[in-house]
Amino acid sequence: GYCGADIKALCTEAALVALRRCYPQIYGSSVKLQLDISTIVLGPGDFSHALRTIVPASQRAQVPPGRALAPNIRPLLANTLAMVLEVLLRVFPHAETQHRESRGGNMFIFLLFASFSW
């Protein structure tokens, strides 16, 4: 579930873990330190620690919860919703037929409007 940016972040975090392991004083000092980067060797433990820290994008992405339109907003959007539903019914004509059979009558538009979330 890791994308390219996640892998880059994982490698960066592993490098920072190794840096903190080799030079623990780096974040506690305000003095510039001379680092010998050849002494910093990334190991499996650094990547294991980074894996516990980095959350892949596929796990971060969540669908925002939908909610019904507020009663004072519904009249303002009624015409727009009707046009959208008209286009959707042209694209998916079976939806109205299927819904009419299960619910009866023109309740399709009403129910869709009542449950419509923005």
N, C-alpha and C positions, 0 to 999 in steps of 0.2 A: 504493500500500500504506500510505498514511498515514491514520490515523484523526484525529478532531477533536483529541484530546489531543496527538497527534504534531505536528499543524499548529501548535497553540498553543506547544508546546516549540520548534518550528522558528523561529517568529516571535520568541520570547523569546531564543533563542540568537543570532539575527541581530541583535537589538537590543543584546545584550551584546557581540557582535563589534564593532558600530559604536561602542559606548561605549568599549571598549578601544582602538579605532583613534583616536578623537578625544581621549581622555584616558588615555594609556598609564600615567601616574603613579598612577592610581586604586588599583591593587592594591599598589603599592610604598610607599605613604605611610600613616602612621597618623593623619595630620591630616585633619580633615573638609574637603572641598573644595567650593567653590561652583561648581556646574555650570550651564552655560547649555544647557538641553536643545534649544533652537532651533538650535544648531550641530551637533547630532547628526542626520545624515541617513543613512538606511539605503539602501544601494545593492545592485546585483545581486551584487557580490563578497561582501557580508555574508551574503546568503542562500546563496551557493555554499559559503562556509565552513561555515555552519550545516548545510547538507545533508550535508557530509562528517562532521559531528560527531554529528548526531542519527540514531539507528537506529530505524526505524519498528517499531511493536509487532508487525506481521506478520512481521518478520524476527527479532524477539527471542523470540517464542513458540516453544518447542521441546517436543516430547513427551518426557517423562522416559522413559529406557530401562526396559523391563520386565525382570523377572527372575523366575525360578521360585521357588516357595515353599521355604523351608528345610525339610529333612526333619523337624525337630522341631516345626514349625508345622503341617505338613500334617494330622496326625491331629486337631488342634484345630479345623481349619476344614473337615473332611470333610463334616460334616452340613450346614453352611451352604452349601458348594459344591454338594452334591447338591440342596438345595432351589432354589438359583439355577438350576442346570441344568434342573431339572424345569420351572420357570417358563419359561425360555428355549425349551425344547423344545415347550411348549404354544403359545408365541408364534410360533416358527419350526419347525413340525413337519417341514418338508422337510429341515432340516439333518441330523437323525439318519438319515433314509432315504438321503440323498445320501452321507453319510459311511459308513454301513453298506455301501453298494454298493461304495465305493472301498476301504474298509479291511477290511470284514468283521466280523460279530459285534457284541458290545457294547464294542468297543475305543473307540467314540466317547467314552464317559464317561471311560474311563481316559486316553486321549490328551488330552482337554480338561483333565482334572485335572492331568496331568503337565506340560502346557504353560501352565497357568493362572498368570498373574502378577498381583500386587497392587500 
